[in-house]
Every structure is written in C-alpha cells, then in structure tokens.
Amino acid sequence: MSDIENIKMLRKSTGAGFKDCNAALKESNGDINKAFEILRVRGVAKASKKMSREAKEGVIVVSENENQNSIIEVNCETDFVAKNNDFIEFVKEISDLNMKCSSDIEKLNNTNMKNGKTVEENLVSIIAKIGEKISIGRIKTFKKNNSKNFVYQHSVIQDNLSKLAVIVSLETNNDSDEINKFGKQLSMHIAASNPIAINQEDISQEILTKEEKLITEEIKNSGKPEEIAKKISLGKLNKFKEQNSLMTQDWVIEPKKKVKDIFNELNINDLKIKEFLRLKIGE
C-alpha cells in the first residue's frame, strides 16, 4: 500500500489531519498500527488541553423504545459544531447506546460503537478532529413500568435533537385520549415554566436555604423593622415555593388555574405524576 493510501486510511479511521497522519507514519516507519497508536496518544493530548474550556452549546437527544426513554445532553463550544454532521451522527449513536446502558455513564463510556472503538475513544477522536471541547453532560433514563412517558422538544435541530427537551412520566394504567392530551400539555408546561420539583415539600433544603439568604439580604437593605421584615421574608419564601413547584404553578394554557386543578379535574384514581426532567443547553 502506498504512503498516500496509508495516510487516507489513517485520516478516515482517526479523523486526524493530513500532516498529523503523515508525521505519525514517518515516526512509525510506515507501520499503520503504530501510527494509529501515536495519533491516539496525540489525540488524547489535544483533547485534554481543550477540556479546560467551556462548552455551553450542544444538543439534547431523546431516544425511545417500548420499555423506556433516554435523554442525554452532549455539550460543545459553538452552535456551529452542534450542527456539524460528524457531531450529530456521534450523539445520535451514543443516545441509542444509552438505551442499553440505562444512563450508567461509566458503562456507556466503555461501550463499543459501530466502528469497534468505545464511546470514550470516539469522543477523544471527535475532539481531535473538530477542535472543540465536547463532553457528555446530564443523562437520565425513564422506565415505562406501569407508566407513560411524554416528550416535548423545543428548538429542534433535526429529528430527535434539540436545544431543550422535557420528559415527564405519569404513573397510570389509563391509556385514554384525555390522559395523552394532559401528558403532552404537561410536558409543554414544564418546558415553559421550569419547575424545580413536583410538590413544594420536594424542593431541597439547600435550594430553600440559598433563597432565604437572598431574600433576607434583600429585605435587610430595605430598612424595614425586624418584625415586618420576618413577615415579608416568609411571604416571599412561600411565593418562591409556589412558583417553583409543578403542582402549584399557574397552568400555562389556562393561567387562572393551577396545575393541581387541571390534574384533579381529570378525576383518575390511579394517576400520579411520577417524575420529570427538563434539560436546556447552557443552563
């Protein structure tokens, strides 16, 4: 095989540039396997330098089969790369693989892709090829155990890739049109209203403590008497809980009602909002 053909093969298998492939072949005295190893090591070095940079662009990918839904965030540095064909094919494939890994990130990283290399190895290669920091971010699997999952995607790039995605799981054996309509509308509501938790008591103490400190600082600067300041602080904290809990938020489709009002109007005994996740690139 000629040097040019070897270079072409290396470029195709590693995604590295012509000069890098040529230099690696010379260093390995024409041994293509050794050249591949040299490029891989150099690819890791290039990737590690890029990992200190910020990656606030990217895509959210949602995959589904009869047993579960998978939602996965893959970040990059620029919107241009988020629309790059190599990047898109990579994220689509790892989303499909995640269905088998049930969002176990270590298992996913060590799973082989179509080209025989692991997800981690391919990640290094695509970083070296594209020249940006790329990383797998938040990831979750929603099982369909006595439940129905509803998906909403906003700012869709193509197919199942978007900038914002929501999965909400309703625990029910009911498969009526009414339930399906509510599930779809609820996923859209979550996308628009960004709740922290389903119920007020589900909001973590860490979040409440942080909010309470901000409220206290705000009131302290207003010069209000202590007794009045305490009442204002309590009122503001209760308002925060109400506005950030799914069940007590104003229903986006009919703001005069709360989500819990719409939920209760369905009057379905076995219905429960099991869990949800809203992912938005850059947040």
N, C-alpha and C positions, 0 to 999 in steps of 0.2 A: 504494500500500500504506500502511495506517495506521501510526502510530508504535507502537501495541501489537503489530501483526503483525510489524513490523521487530524489535522487542525480542524477541518469541517466536522469530523466526528466528535472531537472534544468540545467544540463550540455547541454542538447540538445537545450533547449529554450533560454539559455543565452550565451552559448559558454564559460562560466567560467570553471575554473579547478576544479578537484575533491575536493581538500582541501577547496577552497573557498565555494563551494556548501555545503559541509558537515558542515562548520562553520556557514554558514547562516541558515541552517536548525536547528542547535542546538540553535542558538540565537533566532530563531522564534518559538522555542518549537514545531518543526515539521510542522508548518503552511507553506505550499509551496508558497502561495501567498505573505505572508510577507517575506519569504526567497527571492523570486524574487525581491521584492522592495529593500531589503537590498543589494542584488547583483547589482541592477541597480544603487543605490546610490554609491556603491563602484566602480562600473564601470565608473561612471562619474568622480570620484576622480582620478582613474587611468588614464583616458583619458586626464584630464586637465593637469596632470603632463607631459604627452607626447606631448601636443600641443605646448610647447616651443621649441621642437626640430625641425630640418629642414627636410622637406620632398621634396626631389628633384628627386625622382624616381616616377614611376606610369605609367598610361596609358591614352591615348586619345581614347574616344569611340565615334563613329559616328552611329547614327540611322536615319532611313528614312521611310517616308510613302508617300502617294500620294500628301499630302499637304505641307510637309516641311522636312527639315533635321535638326538634332540636333547634336551639337558637344560639348563634355564635357570632362574636364580634372579632373582626380582623382589622387591625389598625395599620395605617401607613402615614407618611408625612404630608402628601399632597393629594388633592382631589383628582389631579391628572393621572396618578398611579392607580387610584381607586377605580378608574375606568379602563385601565390597561388590560388587554386580553389575557396576558400571562397571569396577572394577579387575579383576575376574575375566575379563570379556569382552576387556579390553585385553591381559592376559597370555596368554590363550589364542591370540589372533590373532598376537601377536609370536612366540609359540612356533612356530606354523605357518610364519610367515615365515622364522624362523631355519633351517628345514629347507632353504630355498633359499639361505641366506647362509652355511651351513656354519660357523656361530659366528664369523664375521667381524663384530665389534661395530660397526665403522665402516660397513660395508655395510648391516648391519641398521638402524642409526640413520637411514640415508638412504633406506631402502626405503619406498615408499608403502603405506599401509594402505587398507582398503576405502573410507574417506571421502576419499581423494585426498591426504591430508596424510601427511608422513613419520612414522616411529616417534618421532623426536626431537620433532617438533612436537606429536604427540599426547601424548607424555609431559609436555610443558610444560602442555598443556591440562588433563590429568587432575590434575596437581599443583595448578593454579589452582582447579579445580572441587572437589576433595576437601579440599584444605587441609593436606596432609601431604607430607613428603619421600617421593618414590618414585624408585627407581633400579634399573637393570638390573645385577645382580651377576655371579656366576660363570656361565660358559656353556661348553658343550662339545658337539661332535658326534662320534658313534661310527659310523663307516662299517661296512658289512657286507661287507667284502672277504675272502672265504674264512673268515668268522667268524660267530658267532651272538651276539647281544646279549640279555642278560637284565635285566629291570627289576623292582625292588621299590620300592613306595611305602608309607610309613607315615604315620599321622595324615592320612589323605586328607580334603580339604575337599570336593571334588566332582570327578568324572571323573578327569582326569589331573593334578590339582593336589593337592599335599600339603606337609607340613612337612619331610619327609625323603624323599629318593629316592636310589636306587643304580642305576647301570648298570654291568654287568660284561660284558666281551667275551671270548668263548672262541674261539680260533683253531682251527678244525676243519672237516672236511667231513662229519663224522659227524652224523647227524640222528636218532639213536636216542632212545628214551624215557629211557634211562639218562643220556644227556648232558643232555637237557632237565630232568630231575629235579635233576641236580647243579647246573646253571646257576641254576635257581630257588633252590635251597637256598643256593648260594654268595652270591647277591645278598642274601639274608636274613641270612646270616652277616656279611657286610660291614656291613650296616646296624647290627647289634648290636655288632660287635667293633671297628669303626672303625680298620682297619689304615692305616698310613702308606704302605706300599709292598708290592709283591708278594713280593720277597725281601729279606733283610737287607742285601745289598750295594747295594740300590736306595735305601736311606734316605740322604737328602742329608747331606753332611758338616756343613752348617750346623746341622741338627737335632741331630746327634750331638754336636757341639761344645757346643751350648747345654745338652744333657742332661748331658754330662760335667762342665760347670762347676757345675751344680746338685748333682750327686752329690758332687763334691769339696768344695763348701761344706758340704753336709750332714754328711759324714764328718769334716771339719775341726773342726766344733763338738762332735763326739762324744769327742774327746781320745784317739783310737786312735793307736798307734805308726805311723810312716810306712809301714813295710813291710806291715803288716796293712791299713792304710788303702788302699794301692795294690791289694791283692788284692780287698778289698771293692768298691772302685771299679770294677775290671774286671768282677767278677761282676755288679754292678748294671747296668752298661752292656750286658753280654751279655744279661741278662734283659730289658732295655728293647728291644733289637733283636728278641729272640724274640717278645715280646708284641705288638710293633707291626708285624711282618712277616706278611703274609697266610698264607704257606705254613707258618710255624711257630706260628701261633696254635692254641689249642685249638678244635677243631670244635664249634660251639655245640650241634649236635644230638647229638653223642656226645663229650663233653669229654675222655674218656680217650685220644682220638685227635687228631692234628694234621690240619690241612687237607691237608698234603702226603701223609698216609697215605691219606685218602679219595681224593685225586687219583690216587695210584699204584695203588690198588685197582681203579680204572676200567680200567687197562691198555689205554689207547687211544693208539696210537703218535703220531698227528698232533695230539694235544690239547695246547693251551698256553693259559695264562691271559694274554691279550694286554694288557689294561688295565682299569682300573675307576675310577669316580668316585663318591664318597659326598658328597651335599650335604645339610646340615641348616640350617634357618633359625636365625639367631642365632649360629652358630659362625663 
